Amino acid sequence: MGEPTLLCGISSLDLLSGVQILEKWQFGDLMISEPLEDIFKLSLSNLYRQDPKYFTDAVTIIAEINCLNIATISSVFYLQRKNLATYISLTYIFRLSSIRKCDLQHPSLIKFCKIFSQQIKDAITQNEPLKKLEPAILQSKSDLNIFFTSGVQLNTFVQIDYSSVSFYALCLTSHLQTGMTSVIEVDPYEPYLDLANFLLFFTFPFQRNYASFEVHDRYIPGLSIQIISRQQKPDDEFFNSFKRPITYIRLREKKVFSIGNIHYEKITQTSSRNRKIIKQLQVPAPWPLATVVILLEMPENQRVKGCQLQLESLTNISLNFLSVLSEKIPNNDAMTQAIINDICHEIKISGKDDFQIIFSVASMFDPSIISKYVKT
């Protein structure tokens, strides 16, 4: 079928010049005869009928053109350029037959385009050449192809031994507290599939589509579980580059870091407001520890079913939490600590660590509860 990512382009629209292509990078054969400009016009047409204030932050536009076998995602923003009201669009063109329909709506892809469009905006306002973005554009092509071709099937067995109980429980604790998103850092030839497969059993099916068990040389945004080689950047710099909560596992040292756990803990108030809490876990939460022990005591041919039952139980508790929460704060009020304690007592959640798990899983069904907690 060929690689999914075909082309990236930066275009502009103003009343004087119409649509202009500022830069473009073609990665594959588009295999279409239509002028390239017509594809870019899709993201810029009719924008003069819109209020510019809605485009001060990037707006995402997604289109599928079945007759050409392409899909586009554009991030469009507005600025004053050379005394002209100008709309700028960052557009990626993908081979429609090589991607899943749900990929284009994935929050990580949309966030990626918005972050990239901000870099374009900064370059334009500072009169810097857009060509300087080429290394990042070329890397994005590789990252996007990995994202679109990701997906791992569940294994038919679960491998656990007594020596790994505490470590697996630590990994599972953080994995669930950070929205079922984990990175495993490995050395060359280090076996990692047992742990990766174990975490995959405690990942929702829609997220398994975005897991990758190949070893990559860098972190790939948008993947739920991924394996990367040992990184050379300082921990503080590397960990703070993540744009979402992440579990980071150093397999050789058996160290587990929970990074940016914003579902329950607030971002630290330091000199940089974007600095995240980086916490090395020392003790597993009760529910993951009990789960690993239960699985260890089960016959090997029953462990897969055991994982499924435990994930179903966790899901039911999280949905029950949302139901009780809606009764306690029907008017979208803030979630106070007193309300949290009351709910935990009612649905029998014991301890802060287990609550972080339930809250994180519940927020995957209803992200609005995060803002309700942050208000307190």
N, C-alpha and C positions, 0 to 999 in steps of 0.2 A: 504493500500500500504506500510505502514511502514515509518519510518523516512528517510529523504533524505540522511543524512550524515552517511556513513557506516564506514569509516576508514580514518585515517591520518597516514602518515609515512614519515620518513626522511631517505633517502638512498644516497649512494655515488657510484661513479664509478672512478676507476683508473686502470692503466695497470697491476699493480701487483695483485690486489685482485678481479678485476672485479666489479660486482654489489654487494654491501653489504647493508643490512638494518641496519641502526644505531639505530633507535627507531620506534616503531609503536604503535598506539592506535586504537583498534577496537571497534566501537560503536554499530554495529548491525550485523546481520547474513548476510554474503556476499552471501551465497547460491550458491557458485561456487566451482568446484573441482580443478581448475587450481592453481598451486603454486602461492603464493603471490608475489614471486620474479618476475614472468613473467609480472605482472601488473606494477611493478616499472620499469622494463626494458624499458617499452614504453617511459618513459620520459628521459631515459638516453642513449638509443641505438643510435649509429652512431655519438655521439657528438665528438669523436676524429677526425672526418672529418671536424669539424668546427674550425674556428679561435677563440681561447679562449678569445680574446679581446672583442668579442661580448657578453660574458657571465660574464664580471666583474660586471655588474648590472644584476639583475635577469631577466630571459627571461621566459615568460609564454607559456606553452604548454598545449593544450586542446585536449582531445580525447574522442570519444564516441564508445563504444563497444556494439552494439545492441544485439549480440548473448548472451552476459552475463548480459544484462540489467544494465550496469554500465557506468558512465562517470567519467573522471578524469580531474583534473586541477593541473598542476605542475608548480612550480616556481623554475627554475634551475639557479645556478650560479657556477662560477669557482673560485678556490683558490688553493694555494700551501699547501698541508697537508702532514706532515711527509716527506718532500722533494719529494713529488709526485704531479704531476699535477692531480688535483681531481675536479670532477664535483659533486655538492651536489644538491639534489632535495627534495623539500617539495611537497608532493603529497596528495591530498584529493581524495577519491573515493566516488561517490554518486550513489544512486539508480536512474537510468535513467528515470524510469517510474514515479518518484516522483518529478521531476523538470521540469521546462519549458525550451524549447530549447534555448531561449534568455538569460537565467540566466547565463550560462557559459561565455558569452561574456560581462556581465555587468561590467562596469569600476570599480565599488566598490569592486567586488569580485576579480578582477585582482589586484587592488591596495592593498587589504587586504593580498593576498598571497605574494606580493612583500615586504610588511612591515614585515610580519612574517619571510620571508626568510632572511631578514637583521638581525633579532634577532638570527636566527640560525647561521648565519655567524659570528656574534659577539661572540656567545657562543663558537664556534669552535676555533676561533682565540685566544680567551682568555683561552682556555683549560678548559672550564667549562662543566659540565655534561649536556647533552641534556635533561635529565630527569627533570631538573629544569623548563623546558618549559611546563611541564604537566598541571599545573593549567590553563595556557593560552590556551593550546590545548583543554582542556575540555570545557572551556568557549566558544571557537570558534565553537565547535560542536553545542552548544545551539544557538549561534547567527546565524550560517549558516542555521539551521533548521527553525528559524523564518524568515530569509531572503527568503528561498525557498518557504515557505508556506504563504507568505504575499500576499496582494491583497484585495482591498475593492471595492465593487460595489457602484456606485452613488446612493444616496438616491432619493426618489421621491418628496421631498419637501425641501425648504430652510427656516430655522427658523431665523428671524431677528426681533429685536424690537428696538424702539427708543433709549433705554438706552444703547444699544450696538453698535450704529453706529460708534462712534469714535474708539472704541477698535477694532471692526472688520476691519475698514479701516486701522488701524495701522498694524494689523496682515497681512492683504492682501498686504500692501505695502512691508513689509519685506519679506514675502513669495515669492513674484514675484522678488524681488531684489536679492534673494539668490538662484535662480535656482529652485523655487518651492519645496524647501526642508525645512520642519518645524518640530520642536520638541515641544510638549505641556507638560509642567510639571504640575502635578495635585496632590492634596491631596486625601486621601482615600474618596471614595463616592462622589467626586466632579464631577458634570455633565460636560462633555467635548464634547459630540458627536455633538452638534449643531455647535460648532466652527470647529471641525475636518471635518465634512461634508461640511461646507461652503468652507474651504480651498481646499477640494478635488475637488470641482467644478472648481477651478482655477488651476488645475494641469493637465498636458497633460496625455492622456490615457495610454501611455506606462509607465508613472511613477505611475499611480494608481495601477498598478500591484505590486508595492513595498511599498504600504501603509499598516500600521497595526494599528488597533484601540484598540487592547488589551493593558492593562497597563503593561509595563515592568519595571523591577527594575533598568535598566541601559540603556544607549544609545546603539542602535543597528546600526552599520555602514551599509550603503546601502539602508536604507528605506527612502522613500520620505516624508511621514508624519507618525509620531509615537507619542505614549503617554508614558510618563515615570513618575514614582513616584518621590517625592521630593528628590533631591540629597543632600548629606552631604558635598561634597567637596567644598572648596572655589571657588567662581566664576572664578577667574583668572586661577586657575589650571584646572578647569573643562572645561571652554570655550576654552582654548587654546589646549585642547586635540582633538578637532574636526579637521578632515583632509580635510574638504571642507566647503564652505560657508553654514551657517545654520541660520535659524530663530529660536530663542529660546523664548518660550512664557511661562511666569509664570501666570497661569490662575487665581489663587486666588488674586494675587496682580494686575492683569491686566497690567503686564509689558512685553514689547516686546523688545528683543535684536537682533540686526543684527550682526552676528559674522563672521568675515573673508570675508567681501564682496569684494573679489578680482576682481570681474567683472568690478568694476569702481574705487575702492579705493585701493591704493597700501598697501602692508604690512608695518606696522610701522617700522621705523628704531630704534630699541631699543637694549638693551644688547643681546637679543635673536632674531635672524633674523626670527624665526618661530612664534613670537608673532603676533597675528592678531588684527585687529581693532575690538573692542567690543563696539558697539554703542547702547545705549538705545534710541529707537525711541520715540519722543515726539509729533510729528505732522505727520499725514498721507500725502502721496503724493496726488496731485489733482485727478488723474485718479481713484485710489482705493476708495477715498472718494466719488467721483461722482457715482461710480459703486454701492457702498453700498446704497447710497441715492436713486438711481434709483430702485434698487431691493426692498427697503423698501416701496416705493410708488406703486409698482406693486401689482396686486391681487396675493394672495398666490399661486394659481394654475398656475400662469404664471412665477414665479420666477426661476424655473429650466430652462425654455427657455431663460429667461433673462441672466442667468449665461452663458449659451452656446453662446449666441450672443455676450456678452462682451468678452469672451475668444477668440472667432473667430475674433473680431475686434482687440484685442491686438495682436493676431498672425499675422494678415494682416499688421498691422503697423510695427511689428518687421521684417517681410519679406521685406516690402517696404524699411525699413532702410538698410537692407543688400544689396538690389538692388541699392539704391542710393550710398551707401558706395563703392560698386565695381566700380561705375562710377567715383567717386571722387578720389579713390586711385587704379587705375587699375594695377599698378606695385608692389602691395603688400607693399606700403610705410607705414610709421607710420601714425597713426590717430591723427593729431594735434587738439588742441582745436578749432582752426579756422575752420577746416573741420567739427568738431562736431557741432559747432554753425550753420554752413551753412546748414548741413543736418537737424538739428532740426527745423530750420526756414522753410526749404522746405517741410518737412512732418508734420509740425505743432505740434511739441513736445515743450511744454512750461515747463521750470524749470528743475533743476538738478535731483530732485527726480523721476520725470516721465521718464527722460532720463535713469536713472539707471535701471528702470524697463524694458524699451525697449531694452537696451543694454544687460541686463541679459537674457531676453527671446531670443533675436537674437543670443546670444552666444550658446544657446542650439541647434540651427540649424547649426551654424558655429563657433566652439570653437576657430578657428584661430584668430578671431577678438580680443580676449583677449590679445594676444601677440602684436598685432598691436597697441593697446592702451598703453600697458605697456612700449613700446619703447619711448613714449613721455615724 
